């Protein structure tokens, strides 16, 4: 489990409540971490809504049948005018008007989430980065909150450099390069390579500031990374942020241990061998260095 471990006394099983976010990439990431904790002897409850539960429930049922103490607590998603029934999560192609309505429902659920934390009385909570308010309910209950952060240590170290030193404000054009101060390596960028919210303040800038403040008040952060691949930036990030952090990845590899696990992850299906062979044959037909792979994986 990387460099992060949970020591559980024989006479008392630690009780943890996990709250994943409602976009699939964040949802699966936090659920996989919850399953990882259950593998290591923690009693785990995952709070979510019906549609989101359907994405991962097969994996939870399978883990439970293996003797792990893990379950899902489902709460009804509120009715929002104009929001189709069962629409409880979003991704990159969700229309903005639908996304805003899902956020409305999520705001309604916030108080229910808080009350569930009070009622369940966990030893600690683990929540997605997009629930910055959860650090305050953890403080109210006198328990630790761990924050799950999407992305790599390198990316977040780079963002921190931009926010602290603002080197993009010291160049004269969008195409002029600037150095990201304080990083272990020489990294140069241009303004146009920055996300919009770092170039000019907007609502997302405010949200990211809240997330960062909540991270500093949390017990520590969890990344789907591992020391062997970016240990230099894990060390740098902990020093720059002044916080505890653990790379617990690659979580998918740790918790999905056989074909049934992999097939059930995120409403997945068994790989179509014929389709896979077709892709490989197509790649084999191309000359070396002639294929460009582009991954559009983030709403940012």
N, C-alpha and C positions, 0 to 999 in steps of 0.2 A: 504494500500500500504506500509506495514511495517512502518519503521521510515522515509521513504523518501516521500516527498510531493511536488507537484508543485502548486504554487499559481498563478492563472491566473486572471489578471485584466479584469473586465467585458468589458471594451472598447477595449481591445487588446488581441487577441489570440496569444500565443507564437507559433512560427513556428520552427519546428525541422526537421532535415534530419537525417535519420538512414542509416548506411551502415553495413549490416551483412556480415560475412565471407561466403565462399563457400563450407563449409562442413556442412552436415545437422544438426548436433548437435548444432553448433555455429549459424547457420542460424535461426533455430527455436527459440533458446534462445533470440536472438536479436529482431526478429520479434515479439515475445510475449511481450518483453519490450516495443517495439514501440506501440503495441496495448494497452498496459497498460497506456502509456502516453496519447493516444487518448481518452481512457475512462475518463481520468482526465482533458479533455478540451484542449489538445495541438493539434495544426494542424501538422499532421505527414506525411512526405513523405519518403518512403523506396526505396533506389536505389539498383537495382540488375539486373541480366541478365535473358533472357527468360526462360531457363531451371530451374533456381533457383526460379524464380517467380512462376512457376507452382506448386511448393511444398506447397506454403502458400496462393496463391491468393484467393482461396475460402474463407478463413478466413477473408481476407481484404475486399472482396466484401460483406460479411455478416455484418462486423462491419460498413461499409459505409451505408448499408441499414438500420442500426439501428440509423443513424444520427450522427455517429462519423466522424470527419474530418481526414480521413486517406486514402492514395492512394499509388500505386506502380509506380515508374518511371523506366521503363525498358530500358536498353541500350544493344546493340548487343555485344555478346562475340566475340572477334577477331578470325579470322581464323589462326590456328597454324598448320604448316605442320605435318601430322601424327596424329592429334587429331581428333577423330570421331565427326561428326556433332552432336551438342546437348550435348556433354560431357563438362559440365561447373562446375562440383563440384566433390569432391572426398570423400571417406571414408576409413576405415581401410583396405579394400581389393582391393583398386585401385592400379594397378601395378605402380611401381616407375617411369617407363618411361612415363606413361600417366600423373601421378601426376606432373612431372616436366614440361610437356607441358601445363598443366592447369595453373601452376605458371607463365609460360611465357606469357600466355594470360592475366593473372592478372596484371603482370607488365606493359603490354601495356595499360591496362585500368586505371592505376593509374593516369595518367595525365587527362583522361576524368573525373574521379571522382573528382579531384581537381577543374576542370573547372566548373563542375556541382555545387559544393559548392559555387563557386564564383557567378555563374549565379542565383542560387536559393536564395541567401542572407538570410540564416536561422538565427534565434536568437541564436541557439546553435546546435551542431552536436553530435550524439551518434554513436560511431563506435566500431567495434570488436577489441579486443586486438591485432589481427594479422594485423592491419593497423596502426603501430606506426607512420608512416609518417603523419597521419591525424591530429596529435596534432600541427604540423607545419602550415598546411593550416588554422587551427582554429586560431592560433596566427596571421597569416597574415591578417585574416578577423576581428580580434579583438573580437572573440566570444568564449564562453566556449566549451570545448570538454569533453564529458563524455565517459569513456572507459568501455566496457562490458567485464568482466573477467570470463572465464569458470572455474569451480571448486569451492571448498569451502574455507572459510576463514582459516580453520585449515590447509588445504593442502598448501595454499600460505604462511601462517605463517611458516610452516615447511620448505618450500623451501627457504624462506628468511633467516631463521636461518642457513641453510646449506651454502648459498651464502655468508653471512656475517662472520660466524665463522669458516667455513670449518672443522668441527669436524671429518669428514671422512678421512681427511689427517693426523690425529693424531693417528690412530690405525695401527696395524702391519699386519692385514690380512683382507680378505673380510668377514670373519665370525665373527670377533670381534665386539662387540656392542659398540656404542658410544651414548652419550647423546646429544640431540638437545638443545643447550643453549638458554636461554631467553624465552622459552615458558611458559605459565601458568601452564602446567602440566609436569610431568616427562615423556618424550618420548624418547625411545631408538630405534636405527635402526642398520643395518649393511650396508656395501658398496653395497652389491648385491641387497638391497632393494631400492636403489636409481636409478632413470632413468639414461640412458647412458649419457645424456648431462650434468648432474650434477657430474658424476664420472670423465669424461674426456671431455675437451672442444671440441666442434665440431661446425658446422654451426648453429645448433639449439640453442646452448649455446649463440652464438652471437645474434641470433634473440630474445631470451628471455631477454637478457640484454637490447636490444633496446626497447622491450615492457615495461620493468620496468622503463627505463628512461622516456619513453613517458607517463607512468602512473603518475610519479612524476610531470610532467609538465602539466598534465590535470587538469580540474576543480575538478574531482573526479571519483571514480570507482563505478560500479554497479555489484552486485553479485546476483545470483539466490539462495539466502539463506535468513534466517530470524533470528532475534535477539533471539527468544525464543529457538532456537536449538543450536546456537553457538555464543551467544552474547559475551562470554568471549573472543573468538578468533576474533570476529569483532572488539572489543575494542583494543585488542592487535595488530591486523594488522594495524589499523589506527595510533596507536602510533609508531609502528616499522617503518612504511613507511612514516609517517609524512604527510599523505594525508587525504582528505575527502573520505568517502565511505559509501554506503548504501546497505543493504540487502533488495532487493525489491521482494523477492520470498515468497512462491513458485509461480513463474509467470504463470505457466500453470494453476494452480488452480484459480488464479485471473481472467484470461482472457477467459478461456474456461468454460463457465458458464452453458452450456446445452449439450445434446447428440450430436447435430449437430456441435457444436464447437469442441468437442472431436473427432468426426468422421473425420472432415476435417483437423485436425492438422497434418502437415507433410505428406500429401498424405495418411493419415490413413484411416481406414474403421471401420464400426460398428463391435464390438466384436462378434465373432462367439460363441454363447452361448453353442453350442454342444462341440466345441473345449475347451472352458473354463471349462465346466463341466468335460471333460475328464482329464484335468490337475489336477483339484481339487480331482477327484476320485483317480487318481494315487498317489497324495500326501497323501490322507487319508489312502491309503493301506500300507504306509510305517511307520515304527516305529519312535517314537520321536527321534530327533537328529541323524537321519540316512541319511538325504539328505543334500548335500552340493550345495549351489547356487553360481555359479561363473559368474560374469558379465564382459565381455570384451568390454568395451565401449569407450576406448580412444586409439587414434593412438600412443600416447606416450608409 
